[in-house]
Amino acid sequence: MPYTQDLVEELNILVRYNLRTTQEGIKIHKTAPPEMCAAAHRLFEKGLISLDDGGYLTNLGLETAKQAQSVLDILKPI
């Protein structure tokens, strides 16, 4: 299954989190692009983040964000 644009937008939000601490969240402002707001809402519905406009990563969200960051690290240009 190829990545859809929705999944890419969700991954882009997950990799914005600071993975060195669980005490730091993010806020998606209402002025953000609609697709970013929608992606955050989907992550909330999936149980990956604590609020539909960001908040903190849940345990599942933290594991998913770690995997997303690993993929980016592997695929980044040399």
Secondary structure, DSSP 8 states (H G I E B T S, - for coil): ----HHHHHHHHHHTTS-TT-SS--EE--TTS-HHHHHHHHHHHHTTSEEETTEEEE-HHHHHHHHHHHHHHHHHS--
